[in-house]
């Protein structure tokens, strides 16, 4: 079987990846790394991620990322409000049974 050469975006990996323990610190560190990149690159990846279904945990991670972009990357309040609206409007993934 051929391996896919498509590489996941950094935001995609944030949404789908396992967080280390402690989870909150791990998520904050991952978001800080994303906030250190050029803002337009991260915004494009967020919008790309929102084109697919996003589950509840993914939405929470995106909200933490948006807060980090506001506090660390200079994203405007208007931009963060727009991003939060886009996150909530994104197609929801069906809940998973645990």
C-alpha positions in Angstrom: 0.0 0.0 0.0 1.4 3.4 -1.0 1.8 6.0 1.7 0.2 9.3 1.2 2.5 12.2 0.5 -0.1 14.7 1.8 1.2 16.4 4.9 -1.2 17.5 7.6 -1.1 21.2 8.5 0.1 22.2 11.9 -3.5 23.2 12.9 -4.8 19.8 11.6 -2.2 18.1 13.8 -3.3 20.2 16.8 -6.9 19.1 16.2 -6.2 15.4 15.7 -3.1 14.8 17.8 -2.8 13.4 21.3 -2.0 15.9 24.0 0.7 15.2 26.5 0.0 15.2 30.2 -0.7 17.8 31.7 -3.2 18.3 28.8 -3.9 22.0 29.4 -0.2 23.0 29.5 0.5 20.8 26.5 -2.3 22.5 24.5 -1.2 26.0 25.5 2.4 25.2 24.4 1.2 23.8 21.1 -0.9 27.0 20.5 2.0 29.2 21.5 4.1 27.5 18.8 1.4 28.2 16.2 1.1 31.8 17.4 4.8 32.3 16.8 4.4 31.6 13.1 3.2 34.3 10.6 -0.5 35.0 11.4 -1.7 34.7 7.8 -0.3 31.1 7.6 -2.1 30.1 10.8 -5.3 31.7 9.7 -5.2 29.9 6.4 -4.7 26.6 8.2 -7.6 27.3 10.6 -9.9 28.1 7.7 -8.8 24.9 5.9 -9.4 22.8 9.0 -12.9 24.3 9.3 -13.8 23.0 5.9 -14.1 19.5 7.3 -16.1 18.3 10.3 -14.8 19.4 13.6 -15.8 17.6 16.8 -16.3 19.1 20.3 -12.7 18.6 21.4 -11.4 20.1 18.1 -13.6 23.2 18.6 -12.3 23.6 22.2 -8.7 23.4 20.9 -9.5 26.0 18.1 -10.9 28.4 20.7 -7.8 28.1 22.8 -5.7 28.8 19.6 -7.8 31.8 18.8 -7.3 33.2 22.3 -3.5 32.6 22.0 -3.5 34.4 18.6 -5.2 37.4 20.3 -2.8 37.5 23.3 0.5 36.5 21.6 0.2 37.1 17.8 -1.6 40.5 17.7 -4.8 39.2 16.2 -7.4 41.9 16.5 -10.6 41.6 18.6 -12.7 41.8 15.4 -10.7 38.9 13.9 -11.0 36.7 17.0 -14.8 37.3 17.1 -15.0 36.4 13.4 -12.9 33.3 13.9 -15.0 32.2 16.8 -18.1 32.6 14.7 -16.5 30.5 11.9 -15.6 27.8 14.4 -19.2 27.6 15.7 -20.6 27.5 12.1 -18.2 24.7 11.0 -19.8 21.4 10.2 -20.0 19.4 13.4 -18.5 15.9 13.6 -20.8 13.3 15.0 -20.2 12.5 18.7 -17.9 9.6 19.3 -18.8 6.9 21.9 -16.2 6.4 24.6 
